[in-house]
């Protein structure tokens, strides 16, 4: 699967709903780490998404962003291998796009936002980048 990668400035922190999805559909946020070191042009696939825990927010800032659909549902193991494989593939494509756009990541965190959109479950990958001149503001 190929993902379209977008550059954006997130003006508002994203948080999940507490007992039900937030008004924007967000029902979970996961945080992973990238083990890919700067300058490594041939990282191992598994290095694009390591660890994993639930998170309380995605802070405002500049990000590279990708979105896909998946079978994740509230109450399901959001770290299941088949879901983590989808997240990892998208995270790898975000990393590749960072090379192409010459964007530097601000840190090693990889956020996964899970939300309901149009009756489907979507996941979004967020990697914080240092701000640049040509970023789209949303």
N, C-alpha and C positions, 0 to 999 in steps of 0.2 A: 504494500500500500504506500502511496506517496501522499505527503501532507503539504498543504500550502502553508508557508511560513510567513508570518506578519511581524512587523516591528511596530510596537505601540508604547504610548505613555499611559500608564494606568494612574488615573488621578485619585481614585478612591480605593481604599483597602477592601479586598473581597473576603467575606466571612461566610461560613456555612450556617444554615439555620440550626437552632438548638434541638427542637423536637420534631421539626418538619423542615422541608426545604425552605431556604430563604426566598424572598419575593422574586429574586432573579433566577430561581431554580436550583441554586447551589445546595447540595446535600452533604458534600464531604470535600475536604482538602487534604491531600497527602503530601508529605515532604520526603524527598529522596536526596541522595548526593550523587554527583558525578565524580568519578575517580580519574577522569581524563585530565592529564596534566597539560598545561600550556606548552605548545610546541610539538606535542605527540600527534602525528598525522596518521598513525595506524593503531588506534587504541583497540583493546578487546571489546567486543560487543557488550559484554556484561558490565563494563566500566561506565557505560552511559547512564546507568540507573542502579545505584547500590543502596542497601539498607531499606528504610521505609518506615514511616510512622505517620499517624494522623497529625494534622496541623490545625491551628485555630484561625490562620489568616494567610492571605497573600498580600504583602505590603504594597503600597503604591510605589511607582517607579517606572523605569524603562525596561521593556522586556522583548524578547523574541518569543513568539507564541504560535502554537499549532493546535488544531482541533480535529478530533475524530469521533466516531461513534463506537459504543461497546455495549456489552451485556451487563454492565455493573448496575446493581440495584441496591437500594437501601436495605441493610440487613445481610447482604451478601459479603463474603470475604473480598474486600476491595484490593487485597494484595495477592489474590489467586494467581498462579503462574500464567494462565492464559491472558489475564488482564495486564499483569506486569509486563508481559511480552509486548503488548500493544503500546503501553506507556514508553517502554524502552525504545521501541522502533521510532516513535515520534520524537523522543528526546535525542536520539542519534541524528535524525534529520534536522532538528533545530541546531545541533552542534555543527553539522555540515554547512548549514546556512550561515552560521556565525563566521565560518572560515571564508565563505564566498563574499559576505558583506564586510569582512574585516571588522567584526564586532567583538569586543572583549567582554567576557562574562564578569560580572561584579563579584561573584562568589561561586561556590560549588553546588548550591542548592538547586534542585529541580522540583518545582511544584506541579502537582496534578490536581486540577479542579474537576469535580464530578457534578454534573447538573442534568436536570431534565429540560429538554427542549423539544417542542413539537411532538410530545408523546414518546420521545426516544431519549436514551441516556447518552450524553456526550461527555467526553473527557477533553480537557485542555491542558497542554504543557506550557509552563511559564519558566523561562530562564532569564534572570535579571542581567541586563547589560549596562555598561557605562553609557551615559547619554551621548548622542551624536547629533550632527547638524540636520540630518534628513529623516528624523523620526516622525511618524504619523501620530497626531494627538487624538485620542478617543475619549 
